[in-house]
Amino acid sequence: MRHTVTTTAAVLLFALATAGCGGGDDAKSDDKPPTSAAPSPSSSEALAAQYLAESQQIPFTNHRPAIGELLDYPPKWCAALDDGHSVEWMFSSGGGSLYPIGNDWGTVEADANKLLLVGVKVYCPKHLSAVTGELKAAGKY
């Protein structure tokens, strides 16, 4: 429970820190209407916060990776999918080498697939059906 609370707090602090909330005299202009302090739904900060929140319950071996490590994967997965690559290729060491693993953390295959699905759902939902279909066909979903 303590780990979940700590990680949740870190996610929220990251989202707030990267939301671009700031003050100062130059932040206000008479020519422009005030803008919302919250990031737009498609902003990178909002996507990161959503991905981190939705991946919160996915277990990792040894410990949960750093936020930056987790955020590195979805754009790479989406780029590989845009290029027409499969999940099998992305997760193979001879292919994309994009299996979610670090020097001192990792995931079992079922959890790696869950993390991939969360990343695709948030960052490149146009590929969600294809990824889900591939995982189902392979008996991994």
N, CA, C and O atoms as a DFTB+ gen file, in Angstrom:
564 C
 N C O
     1  1       0.832      -1.197       0.000
     2  2       0.000       0.000       0.000
     3  2       0.871       1.253       0.000
     4  3       0.588       2.211      -0.720
     5  1       1.927       1.245       0.806
     6  2       2.799       2.416       0.895
     7  2       3.437       2.727      -0.448
     8  3       3.556       3.893      -0.825
     9  1       3.854       1.673      -1.186
    10  2       4.468       1.848      -2.504
    11  2       3.476       2.480      -3.479
    12  3       3.841       3.357      -4.263
    13  1       2.217       2.030      -3.426
    14  2       1.191       2.570      -4.311
    15  2       0.934       4.037      -4.023
    16  3       0.814       4.842      -4.946
    17  1       0.850       4.389      -2.750
    18  2       0.611       5.787      -2.378
    19  2       1.786       6.652      -2.806
    20  3       1.592       7.742      -3.344
    21  1       3.013       6.170      -2.569
    22  2       4.199       6.925      -2.954
    23  2       4.261       7.120      -4.458
    24  3       4.548       8.219      -4.932
    25  1       3.990       6.054      -5.215
    26  2       4.031       6.148      -6.675
    27  2       2.923       7.047      -7.181
    28  3       3.141       7.836      -8.101
    29  1       1.736       6.942      -6.598
    30  2       0.635       7.809      -7.010
    31  2       0.986       9.267      -6.759
    32  3       0.710      10.129      -7.594
    33  1       1.588       9.544      -5.618
    34  2       1.997      10.918      -5.323
    35  2       3.040      11.394      -6.322
    36  3       3.006      12.545      -6.757
    37  1       3.965      10.518      -6.686
    38  2       4.991      10.890      -7.666
    39  2       4.368      11.198      -9.018
    40  3       4.778      12.141      -9.694
    41  1       3.375      10.402      -9.413
    42  2       2.688      10.632     -10.689
    43  2       1.999      11.987     -10.676
    44  3       2.093      12.747     -11.640
    45  1       1.310      12.285      -9.587
    46  2       0.611      13.563      -9.496
    47  2       1.579      14.734      -9.479
    48  3       1.333      15.752     -10.125
    49  1       2.677      14.599      -8.743
    50  2       3.684      15.662      -8.713
    51  2       4.303      15.857     -10.083
    52  3       4.540      16.990     -10.501
    53  1       4.568      14.760     -10.790
    54  2       5.119      14.868     -12.141
    55  2       4.146      15.598     -13.051
    56  3       4.545      16.484     -13.807
    57  1       2.873      15.233     -12.984
    58  2       1.867      15.872     -13.832
    59  2       1.765      17.364     -13.543
    60  3       1.651      18.176     -14.461
    61  1       1.806      17.714     -12.275
    62  2       1.728      19.129     -11.914
    63  2       2.989      19.877     -12.321
    64  3       2.917      21.009     -12.798
    65  1       4.139      19.249     -12.134
    66  2       5.402      19.914     -12.450
    67  2       5.566      20.154     -13.940
    68  3       6.176      21.139     -14.354
    69  1       5.017      19.245     -14.751
    70  2       5.182      19.386     -16.192
    71  2       4.012      20.078     -16.866
    72  3       4.004      20.235     -18.087
    73  1       3.033      20.491     -16.090
    74  2       1.849      21.126     -16.675
    75  2       2.120      22.550     -17.133
    76  3       1.282      23.156     -17.800
    77  1       3.263      23.081     -16.789
    78  2       3.610      24.422     -17.245
    79  2       2.923      25.515     -16.461
    80  3       2.769      26.634     -16.950
    81  1       2.511      25.201     -15.254
    82  2       1.873      26.213     -14.427
    83  2       2.941      27.185     -13.965
    84  3       3.946      26.775     -13.384
    85  1       2.741      28.428     -14.209
    86  2       3.736      29.416     -13.809
    87  2       3.095      30.756     -13.643
    88  3       1.940      30.973     -14.010
    89  1       3.849      31.631     -13.097
    90  2       3.313      32.970     -12.899
    91  2       4.247      33.971     -13.506
    92  3       4.957      33.674     -14.467
    93  1       4.251      35.139     -12.958
    94  2       5.125      36.187     -13.463
    95  2       4.348      37.171     -14.295
    96  3       3.225      36.898     -14.721
    97  1       4.954      38.325     -14.527
    98  2       4.278      39.374     -15.268
    99  2       4.075      39.027     -16.726
   100  3       3.079      39.424     -17.329
   101  1       5.023      38.279     -17.304
   102  2       4.900      37.981     -18.718
   103  2       3.921      36.848     -18.994
   104  3       3.642      36.554     -20.157
   105  1       3.400      36.215     -17.974
   106  2       2.448      35.126     -18.163
   107  2       1.064      35.660     -18.494
   108  3       0.200      34.895     -18.923
   109  1       0.832      36.944     -18.308
   110  2      -0.481      37.514     -18.517
   111  2      -0.404      38.538     -19.639
   112  3       0.539      39.326     -19.717
   113  1      -1.402      38.517     -20.497
   114  2      -1.418      39.467     -21.599
   115  2      -2.811      40.060     -21.722
   116  3      -3.809      39.354     -21.579
   117  1      -2.875      41.346     -21.984
   118  2      -4.174      41.982     -22.160
   119  2      -4.811      41.603     -23.483
   120  3      -6.029      41.702     -23.632
   121  1      -4.009      41.171     -24.447
   122  2      -4.513      40.849     -25.776
   123  2      -5.109      39.455     -25.876
   124  3      -5.860      39.175     -26.810
   125  1      -4.796      38.585     -24.946
   126  2      -5.229      37.198     -25.035
   127  2      -6.136      36.859     -23.864
   128  3      -5.936      37.357     -22.756
   129  1      -7.140      36.007     -24.105
   130  2      -7.968      35.560     -22.987
   131  2      -7.161      34.623     -22.102
   132  3      -6.215      33.990     -22.571
   133  1      -7.527      34.528     -20.822
   134  2      -6.795      33.636     -19.931
   135  2      -6.935      32.188     -20.406
   136  3      -7.981      31.788     -20.917
   137  1      -5.873      31.419     -20.229
   138  2      -5.912      30.010     -20.618
   139  2      -6.012      29.150     -19.381
   140  3      -5.652      29.570     -18.282
   141  1      -6.497      27.958     -19.571
   142  2      -6.642      27.013     -18.475
   143  2      -5.269      26.555     -18.008
   144  3      -4.356      26.396     -18.818
   145  1      -5.124      26.344     -16.725
   146  2      -3.867      25.857     -16.173
   147  2      -3.689      24.368     -16.450
   148  3      -2.565      23.864     -16.443
   149  1      -4.790      23.664     -16.694
   150  2      -4.713      22.233     -16.961
   151  2      -4.299      21.994     -18.411
   152  3      -4.721      22.725     -19.307
   153  1      -3.459      20.952     -18.647
   154  2      -3.058      20.669     -20.015
   155  2      -4.236      20.164     -20.828
   156  3      -5.170      19.573     -20.287
   157  1      -4.184      20.399     -22.127
   158  2      -5.250      19.905     -22.988
   159  2      -5.177      18.388     -23.024
   160  3      -4.120      17.812     -22.765
   161  1      -6.300      17.727     -23.346
   162  2      -6.315      16.260     -23.329
   163  2      -5.273      15.634     -24.244
   164  3      -4.846      14.507     -23.993
   165  1      -4.853      16.321     -25.287
   166  2      -3.898      15.729     -26.209
   167  2      -2.461      16.151     -25.922
   168  3      -1.546      15.736     -26.633
   169  1      -2.248      16.966     -24.897
   170  2      -0.896      17.423     -24.607
   171  2      -0.042      16.271     -24.084
   172  3      -0.558      15.294     -23.541
   173  1       1.254      16.400     -24.255
   174  2       2.151      15.328     -23.808
   175  2       2.068      15.117     -22.299
   176  3       2.206      13.992     -21.820
   177  1       1.845      16.191     -21.553
   178  2       1.732      16.051     -20.100
   179  2       0.488      15.257     -19.717
   180  3       0.532      14.411     -18.824
   181  1      -0.601      15.530     -20.385
   182  2      -1.841      14.810     -20.091
   183  2      -1.720      13.343     -20.485
   184  3      -2.194      12.460     -19.770
   185  1      -1.082      13.084     -21.627
   186  2      -0.886      11.696     -22.050
   187  2      -0.001      10.959     -21.052
   188  3      -0.295       9.824     -20.677
   189  1       1.067      11.595     -20.629
   190  2       1.975      10.975     -19.659
   191  2       1.252      10.676     -18.353
   192  3       1.390       9.586     -17.799
   193  1       0.484      11.637     -17.863
   194  2      -0.249      11.434     -16.612
   195  2      -1.256      10.294     -16.743
   196  3      -1.397       9.483     -15.828
   197  1      -1.954      10.229     -17.873
   198  2      -2.935       9.166     -18.086
   199  2      -2.245       7.806     -18.167
   200  3      -2.698       6.843     -17.549
   201  1      -1.155       7.722     -18.925
   202  2      -0.405       6.470     -19.068
   203  2       0.126       5.997     -17.715
   204  3      -0.003       4.822     -17.370
   205  1       0.716       6.904     -16.957
   206  2       1.257       6.533     -15.652
   207  2       0.150       6.088     -14.702
   208  3       0.323       5.126     -13.954
   209  1      -0.969       6.774     -14.728
   210  2      -2.088       6.398     -13.860
   211  2      -2.654       5.030     -14.242
   212  3      -2.930       4.201     -13.374
   213  1      -2.824       4.799     -15.549
   214  2      -3.410       3.532     -15.993
   215  2      -2.447       2.357     -15.845
   216  3      -2.885       1.208     -15.783
   217  1      -1.160       2.624     -15.788
   218  2      -0.186       1.544     -15.623
   219  2       0.156       1.299     -14.156
   220  3       0.957       0.417     -13.843
   221  1      -0.435       2.058     -13.276
   222  2      -0.126       2.005     -11.843
   223  2      -0.246       0.609     -11.250
   224  3       0.585       0.232     -10.424
   225  1      -1.237      -0.163     -11.637
   226  2      -1.472      -1.469     -11.022
   227  2      -0.696      -2.605     -11.681
   228  3      -0.785      -3.747     -11.230
   229  1       0.055      -2.321     -12.728
   230  2       0.826      -3.364     -13.401
   231  2       2.094      -3.634     -12.586
   232  3       2.870      -2.719     -12.314
   233  1       2.295      -4.894     -12.200
   234  2       3.478      -5.208     -11.384
   235  2       4.759      -5.297     -12.226
   236  3       4.718      -5.580     -13.423
   237  1       5.873      -5.052     -11.574
   238  2       7.196      -5.148     -12.179
   239  2       8.057      -6.042     -11.313
   240  3       7.806      -6.189     -10.117
   241  1       9.080      -6.645     -11.919
   242  2      10.013      -7.446     -11.131
   243  2      10.937      -6.489     -10.388
   244  3      11.246      -5.406     -10.885
   245  1      11.361      -6.877      -9.237
   246  2      12.256      -6.116      -8.353
   247  2      11.623      -4.827      -7.850
   248  3      11.364      -4.713      -6.652
   249  1      11.367      -3.860      -8.710
   250  2      10.745      -2.604      -8.287
   251  2      10.166      -1.898      -9.515
   252  3      10.445      -2.266     -10.656
   253  1       9.367      -0.891      -9.251
   254  2       8.770      -0.097     -10.331
   255  2       9.853       0.793     -10.931
   256  3      10.622       1.411     -10.196
   257  1       9.920       0.864     -12.259
   258  2      10.935       1.712     -12.896
   259  2      10.668       3.192     -12.663
   260  3       9.578       3.592     -12.256
   261  1      11.676       3.977     -12.930
   262  2      11.532       5.428     -12.839
   263  2      10.512       5.902     -13.878
   264  3      10.321       5.268     -14.916
   265  1       9.878       7.004     -13.585
   266  2       8.853       7.553     -14.478
   267  2       9.413       7.772     -15.884
   268  3       8.764       7.438     -16.875
   269  1      10.601       8.325     -15.963
   270  2      11.211       8.568     -17.270
   271  2      11.405       7.300     -18.073
   272  3      11.217       7.289     -19.290
   273  1      11.787       6.218     -17.382
   274  2      11.962       4.939     -18.075
   275  2      10.636       4.455     -18.652
   276  3      10.585       3.978     -19.786
   277  1       9.576       4.576     -17.882
   278  2       8.262       4.150     -18.368
   279  2       7.785       5.009     -19.535
   280  3       7.200       4.503     -20.492
   281  1       8.037       6.295     -19.447
   282  2       7.561       7.210     -20.485
   283  2       8.333       7.079     -21.792
   284  3       7.872       7.556     -22.829
   285  1       9.495       6.441     -21.759
   286  2      10.284       6.243     -22.979
   287  2       9.631       5.248     -23.940
   288  3       9.805       5.361     -25.153
   289  1       8.895       4.294     -23.422
   290  2       8.386       3.203     -24.261
   291  2       7.242       3.562     -25.206
   292  3       7.354       3.265     -26.395
   293  1       6.160       4.174     -24.759
   294  2       5.018       4.358     -25.667
   295  2       5.333       5.055     -26.994
   296  3       4.853       4.594     -28.030
   297  1       6.115       6.142     -27.020
   298  2       6.408       6.748     -28.324
   299  2       7.160       5.794     -29.265
   300  3       6.935       5.797     -30.475
   301  1       8.050       4.984     -28.694
   302  2       8.791       4.011     -29.507
   303  2       7.873       2.905     -30.012
   304  3       7.997       2.461     -31.154
   305  1       6.944       2.457     -29.153
   306  2       5.984       1.446     -29.588
   307  2       5.122       1.995     -30.719
   308  3       4.898       1.321     -31.724
   309  1       4.647       3.210     -30.548
   310  2       3.783       3.816     -31.571
   311  2       4.532       3.996     -32.895
   312  3       3.969       3.761     -33.964
   313  1       5.788       4.407     -32.824
   314  2       6.587       4.577     -34.039
   315  2       6.767       3.239     -34.747
   316  3       6.666       3.162     -35.971
   317  1       7.032       2.188     -33.977
   318  2       7.193       0.857     -34.573
   319  2       5.881       0.390     -35.207
   320  3       5.886      -0.182     -36.296
   321  1       4.774       0.631     -34.534
   322  2       3.466       0.252     -35.090
   323  2       3.158       1.075     -36.332
   324  3       2.610       0.545     -37.299
   325  1       3.499       2.356     -36.325
   326  2       3.319       3.206     -37.514
   327  2       4.113       2.662     -38.700
   328  3       3.695       2.783     -39.851
   329  1       5.261       2.064     -38.399
   330  2       6.101       1.490     -39.452
   331  2       5.644       0.098     -39.880
   332  3       6.261      -0.520     -40.747
   333  1       4.554      -0.399     -39.268
   334  2       3.984      -1.682     -39.667
   335  2       4.535      -2.891     -38.931
   336  3       4.306      -4.024     -39.354
   337  1       5.253      -2.675     -37.843
   338  2       5.820      -3.795     -37.097
   339  2       4.795      -4.419     -36.155
   340  3       3.829      -3.773     -35.750
   341  1       5.018      -5.662     -35.822
   342  2       4.126      -6.412     -34.936
   343  2       4.619      -6.324     -33.493
   344  3       5.733      -5.878     -33.221
   345  1       3.759      -6.762     -32.582
   346  2       4.139      -6.849     -31.173
   347  2       5.287      -7.849     -31.031
   348  3       6.248      -7.608     -30.301
   349  1       5.173      -8.961     -31.732
   350  2       6.236      -9.969     -31.672
   351  2       7.581      -9.362     -32.073
   352  3       8.592      -9.612     -31.416
   353  1       7.603      -8.576     -33.136
   354  2       8.843      -7.933     -33.582
   355  2       9.333      -6.931     -32.533
   356  3      10.516      -6.906     -32.194
   357  1       8.409      -6.103     -32.020
   358  2       8.808      -5.083     -31.045
   359  2       9.417      -5.698     -29.801
   360  3      10.379      -5.161     -29.252
   361  1       8.872      -6.815     -29.351
   362  2       9.314      -7.430     -28.112
   363  2      10.459      -8.421     -28.308
   364  3      10.950      -8.978     -27.327
   365  1      10.897      -8.656     -29.538
   366  2      11.982      -9.602     -29.776
   367  2      13.335      -8.893     -29.698
   368  3      13.465      -7.733     -30.089
   369  1      14.320      -9.597     -29.196
   370  2      15.655      -8.997     -29.093
   371  2      16.281      -8.826     -30.468
   372  3      17.131      -7.954     -30.649
   373  1      15.886      -9.628     -31.427
   374  2      16.412      -9.487     -32.785
   375  2      15.645      -8.469     -33.602
   376  3      16.056      -8.117     -34.707
   377  1      14.532      -7.992     -33.064
   378  2      13.709      -7.013     -33.780
   379  2      13.831      -5.641     -33.172
   380  3      14.872      -4.991     -33.268
   381  1      12.770      -5.210     -32.553
   382  2      12.729      -3.856     -32.028
   383  2      13.395      -3.651     -30.687
   384  3      13.737      -2.525     -30.326
   385  1      13.583      -4.731     -29.943
   386  2      14.171      -4.650     -28.592
   387  2      13.428      -3.640     -27.719
   388  3      14.038      -2.887     -26.961
   389  1      12.095      -3.639     -27.841
   390  2      11.276      -2.686     -27.087
   391  2      10.481      -3.353     -25.963
   392  3       9.470      -2.818     -25.510
   393  1      10.940      -4.519     -25.519
   394  2      10.316      -5.181     -24.385
   395  2      10.586      -4.328     -23.148
   396  3      11.723      -3.912     -22.924
   397  1       9.553      -4.061     -22.341
   398  2       9.746      -3.186     -21.176
   399  2      10.590      -3.842     -20.089
   400  3      10.103      -4.639     -19.287
   401  1      11.859      -3.483     -20.089
   402  2      12.805      -4.020     -19.116
   403  2      13.937      -3.011     -18.940
   404  3      14.324      -2.318     -19.881
   405  1      14.446      -2.946     -17.745
   406  2      15.569      -2.051     -17.464
   407  2      16.718      -2.832     -16.850
   408  3      16.670      -4.060     -16.788
   409  1      17.731      -2.144     -16.405
   410  2      18.891      -2.809     -15.805
   411  2      18.537      -3.524     -14.511
   412  3      19.115      -4.565     -14.200
   413  1      17.598      -2.980     -13.761
   414  2      17.260      -3.575     -12.467
   415  2      15.750      -3.749     -12.270
   416  3      15.281      -3.839     -11.135
   417  1      15.009      -3.795     -13.343
   418  2      13.572      -4.051     -13.275
   419  2      13.149      -4.744     -14.567
   420  3      13.883      -4.748     -15.556
   421  1      11.980      -5.315     -14.541
   422  2      11.454      -5.973     -15.729
   423  2       9.982      -6.273     -15.563
   424  3       9.343      -5.841     -14.604
   425  1       9.458      -7.018     -16.513
   426  2       8.064      -7.433     -16.479
   427  2       7.977      -8.851     -17.008
   428  3       8.741      -9.247     -17.887
   429  1       7.034      -9.612     -16.463
   430  2       6.728     -10.902     -17.069
   431  2       5.906     -10.607     -18.316
   432  3       5.323      -9.530     -18.437
   433  1       5.857     -11.554     -19.238
   434  2       5.242     -11.293     -20.542
   435  2       3.799     -10.782     -20.441
   436  3       3.431      -9.840     -21.142
   437  1       2.996     -11.383     -19.593
   438  2       1.597     -10.950     -19.473
   439  2       1.508      -9.490     -19.042
   440  3       0.663      -8.744     -19.537
   441  1       2.379      -9.084     -18.122
   442  2       2.378      -7.701     -17.656
   443  2       2.976      -6.755     -18.691
   444  3       2.552      -5.604     -18.800
   445  1       3.955      -7.231     -19.450
   446  2       4.506      -6.432     -20.545
   447  2       3.421      -6.153     -21.584
   448  3       3.338      -5.050     -22.123
   449  1       2.595      -7.156     -21.859
   450  2       1.488      -6.972     -22.806
   451  2       0.468      -5.969     -22.278
   452  3      -0.056      -5.154     -23.037
   453  1       0.187      -6.027     -20.972
   454  2      -0.739      -5.056     -20.371
   455  2      -0.183      -3.640     -20.482
   456  3      -0.908      -2.703     -20.817
   457  1       1.110      -3.495     -20.197
   458  2       1.744      -2.176     -20.285
   459  2       1.710      -1.661     -21.719
   460  3       1.440      -0.483     -21.951
   461  1       1.981      -2.531     -22.670
   462  2       1.910      -2.162     -24.079
   463  2       0.499      -1.699     -24.442
   464  3       0.331      -0.674     -25.103
   465  1      -0.510      -2.449     -24.013
   466  2      -1.894      -2.072     -24.320
   467  2      -2.247      -0.706     -23.740
   468  3      -2.909       0.097     -24.398
   469  1      -1.810      -0.440     -22.519
   470  2      -2.058       0.869     -21.910
   471  2      -1.364       1.961     -22.731
   472  3      -1.960       2.998     -23.022
   473  1      -0.122       1.725     -23.094
   474  2       0.626       2.708     -23.880
   475  2      -0.004       2.986     -25.225
   476  3      -0.102       4.139     -25.646
   477  1      -0.429       1.937     -25.900
   478  2      -1.064       2.093     -27.212
   479  2      -2.415       2.792     -27.067
   480  3      -2.753       3.672     -27.859
   481  1      -3.177       2.400     -26.063
   482  2      -4.490       3.013     -25.830
   483  2      -4.365       4.516     -25.627
   484  3      -5.177       5.286     -26.141
   485  1      -3.349       4.932     -24.879
   486  2      -3.179       6.344     -24.543
   487  2      -2.486       7.123     -25.665
   488  3      -2.947       8.201     -26.041
   489  1      -1.392       6.590     -26.199
   490  2      -0.549       7.347     -27.124
   491  2      -0.885       7.164     -28.607
   492  3      -0.719       8.095     -29.396
   493  1      -1.351       5.987     -28.989
   494  2      -1.663       5.763     -30.414
   495  2      -2.848       4.809     -30.546
   496  3      -2.700       3.686     -31.029
   497  1      -4.028       5.266     -30.113
   498  2      -5.205       4.394     -30.082
   499  2      -5.607       3.838     -31.448
   500  3      -6.356       2.864     -31.515
   501  1      -5.127       4.436     -32.529
   502  2      -5.466       3.909     -33.858
   503  2      -4.898       2.497     -34.044
   504  3      -5.361       1.761     -34.915
   505  1      -3.911       2.112     -33.244
   506  2      -3.299       0.785     -33.348
   507  2      -3.857      -0.207     -32.327
   508  3      -3.472      -1.377     -32.335
   509  1      -4.746       0.235     -31.462
   510  2      -5.223      -0.615     -30.371
   511  2      -5.891      -1.884     -30.873
   512  3      -5.645      -2.964     -30.336
   513  1      -6.721      -1.774     -31.881
   514  2      -7.420      -2.944     -32.419
   515  2      -6.434      -3.959     -32.985
   516  3      -6.586      -5.158     -32.754
   517  1      -5.431      -3.499     -33.719
   518  2      -4.441      -4.408     -34.308
   519  2      -3.611      -5.096     -33.227
   520  3      -3.353      -6.296     -33.313
   521  1      -3.195      -4.346     -32.214
   522  2      -2.389      -4.916     -31.132
   523  2      -3.215      -5.928     -30.345
   524  3      -2.746      -7.027     -30.046
   525  1      -4.438      -5.551     -30.014
   526  2      -5.327      -6.479     -29.292
   527  2      -5.559      -7.737     -30.114
   528  3      -5.507      -8.849     -29.587
   529  1      -5.813      -7.562     -31.401
   530  2      -6.030      -8.697     -32.293
   531  2      -4.826      -9.625     -32.350
   532  3      -4.981     -10.846     -32.303
   533  1      -3.620      -9.055     -32.451
   534  2      -2.409      -9.875     -32.490
   535  2      -2.229     -10.636     -31.185
   536  3      -1.890     -11.820     -31.201
   537  1      -2.450      -9.975     -30.062
   538  2      -2.299     -10.640     -28.774
   539  2      -3.346     -11.737     -28.590
   540  3      -3.038     -12.800     -28.050
   541  1      -4.568     -11.491     -29.029
   542  2      -5.619     -12.509     -28.933
   543  2      -5.272     -13.711     -29.806
   544  3      -5.400     -14.856     -29.371
   545  1      -4.833     -13.451     -31.039
   546  2      -4.486     -14.546     -31.961
   547  2      -3.352     -15.412     -31.417
   548  3      -3.294     -16.613     -31.684
   549  1      -2.460     -14.797     -30.658
   550  2      -1.342     -15.531     -30.073
   551  2      -1.698     -16.146     -28.717
   552  3      -0.858     -16.790     -28.089
   553  1      -2.937     -15.951     -28.267
   554  2      -3.366     -16.482     -26.974
   555  2      -2.779     -15.740     -25.790
   556  3      -2.644     -16.298     -24.701
   557  1      -2.430     -14.472     -26.008
   558  2      -1.784     -13.682     -24.944
   559  2      -2.641     -12.553     -24.424
   560  3      -2.143     -11.637     -23.770
   561  1      -3.937     -12.613     -24.713
   562  2      -4.823     -11.550     -24.240
   563  2      -6.108     -12.147     -23.757
   564  3      -6.998     -11.421     -23.315
